[in-house]
Amino acid sequence: MRNSSKKSLNNVKASSLEIVKPVKTKPYNDIDLNNWKLYENIKTGSWWEFSSRDNTRGHSLDYHGNYIPQIATQLLERYTKKNDIVLDLFFGSGTTGIEARNLGRRCIGVELQQNMVDYVSSKFTKKELVVDVNIIQGDSKSEETKKKVEARLEIMGAKSAQLLILHPPYDDIIHFSDKKEDLSNCATTEEFYELFKRVAKNGYDLLEQNRFAALIIGDAYKNSRYVPLGFECQKRMEELGFVTKAVIVKNITGNEKAKGKYANLWRYRALAGGFNTFDHEYIMIFQKTKLKKIKK
Ligand SMILES: C[S@@+](CC[C@H](N)C(=O)[O-])C[C@H]1O[C@@H](n2cnc3c(N)ncnc32)[C@H](O)[C@@H]1O
């Protein structure tokens, strides 16, 4: 009798020990490292493929050039805590803001086109627009916009953002507007890099130390040459002080608006021109951190 009650006490002790296992998280997300096996949905590899676009919880393919919501889901879960503020300096149709709201994060989005700002605002309730999602019309590379973001951060009770997302135009592949400040209207690719760097500099200054930034970008093919937009922009990020943490290759086939409508045309052109079609884009992850310089 005694033995059996001791046995059951031991069992109780063992199970309660399991219950009180402390939650172990990093300062930049809510992932409990003591239960890391539970997070099967979070991608840690360098190859991302999503069979279809998430069209639920407020998301829709309503803007030529928007990214698939699963990118925002992955980035927010991996690099933010609940209630953190994510800053998106190329807000477009507001994918980042919608997913921030869905996951209990806050967001500041900057977009150049006033009509997009008005349209995206209609996706949120008045209360959400006051408390959780702040949308600013402006040129993300300007000092004026930087000051506006700082003012919004102050209203939200913060000094800086906890995650930076940059999804710029891929040079002039899609023209987003006729505005001269629009990065898709640069006269040359060199000018595009220069203006991108100015936006990224504002982002760097507005980001909290030790937090992360994500750059979503694809390469281009121009004048019969491959143009490595992704790696050139990565170089500019490093020049600003960001440290590269990951370069992810994302399969884009089936995710784009035309859904492969022009696939045959591009296959013919590729065969005829000696180049390959683009099936991928990059998601590059950076950290604003002071790492010791590597001796060369
Ligand atoms: C690739 S799209 C971003 C799409 C967005 N991630 C989404 O899911 O809808 C790039 C956006 O940057 C905007 N843009 C271009 N130049 C800008 C600038 N100087 N300042 C702010 N936004 C700019 C364009 O109007 C366009 O909406």
PDBQT file of the ligand as one rigid body, heavy atoms in Angstrom, charges set to zero:
ROOT
HETATM    1  C1  LIG A 301       6.952  45.713 -54.311  1.00  0.00    +0.000 C 
HETATM    2  S1  LIG A 301       5.761  46.862 -53.784  1.00  0.00    +0.000 S 
HETATM    3  C2  LIG A 301       5.453  46.420 -52.101  1.00  0.00    +0.000 C 
HETATM    4  C3  LIG A 301       4.279  45.496 -51.968  1.00  0.00    +0.000 C 
HETATM    5  C4  LIG A 301       3.912  45.135 -50.557  1.00  0.00    +0.000 C 
HETATM    6  N1  LIG A 301       4.926  44.342 -49.896  1.00  0.00    +0.000 N 
HETATM    7  C5  LIG A 301       2.598  44.370 -50.559  1.00  0.00    +0.000 C 
HETATM    8  O1  LIG A 301       2.575  43.188 -50.132  1.00  0.00    +0.000 OA
HETATM    9  O2  LIG A 301       1.600  44.922 -51.019  1.00  0.00    +0.000 OA
HETATM   10  C6  LIG A 301       6.680  48.352 -53.661  1.00  0.00    +0.000 C 
HETATM   11  C7  LIG A 301       5.873  49.552 -53.214  1.00  0.00    +0.000 C 
HETATM   12  O3  LIG A 301       6.779  50.613 -52.913  1.00  0.00    +0.000 OA
HETATM   13  C8  LIG A 301       6.156  51.839 -53.247  1.00  0.00    +0.000 C 
HETATM   14  N2  LIG A 301       7.221  52.851 -53.365  1.00  0.00    +0.000 N 
HETATM   15  C9  LIG A 301       8.061  53.086 -54.398  1.00  0.00    +0.000 A 
HETATM   16  N3  LIG A 301       8.922  54.085 -54.126  1.00  0.00    +0.000 NA
HETATM   17  C10 LIG A 301       8.633  54.504 -52.866  1.00  0.00    +0.000 A 
HETATM   18  C11 LIG A 301       9.180  55.498 -52.004  1.00  0.00    +0.000 A 
HETATM   19  N4  LIG A 301      10.186  56.304 -52.398  1.00  0.00    +0.000 N 
HETATM   20  N5  LIG A 301       8.631  55.643 -50.777  1.00  0.00    +0.000 NA
HETATM   21  C12 LIG A 301       7.595  54.851 -50.361  1.00  0.00    +0.000 A 
HETATM   22  N6  LIG A 301       7.039  53.891 -51.131  1.00  0.00    +0.000 NA
HETATM   23  C13 LIG A 301       7.554  53.710 -52.376  1.00  0.00    +0.000 A 
HETATM   24  C14 LIG A 301       5.386  51.542 -54.514  1.00  0.00    +0.000 C 
HETATM   25  O4  LIG A 301       4.328  52.463 -54.724  1.00  0.00    +0.000 OA
HETATM   26  C15 LIG A 301       4.882  50.105 -54.230  1.00  0.00    +0.000 C 
HETATM   27  O5  LIG A 301       3.593  50.121 -53.682  1.00  0.00    +0.000 OA
ENDROOT
TORSDOF 0
